[in-house]
Amino acid sequence: MPVIIFEGPKLTVEQKEELIKLFTSAAEKVTGIKREAFIVLIKENEPDNIGVGGEPLSKRLSRTK
């Protein structure tokens, strides 16, 4: 079974449903594999758990506000 992985920020249930629907539809269209075969994993990452340029993303984001 093909797996599609999305890693990003916290999302609402509605946003997750939309991503799953759109990713699956696009993958089915491009590959010709039936939509029932696809697994979509959504991994939500907290800014404190992501490092960019040697520092936590949360610190970088706090400077841009």
Beta strands, then each sheet from edge to edge (+ up, - down):
strand 1: 3-8
strand 2: 39-44
strand 3: 51-52
strand 4: 55-56
sheet 1: 1+ 2+
sheet 2: 3+ 4-
end
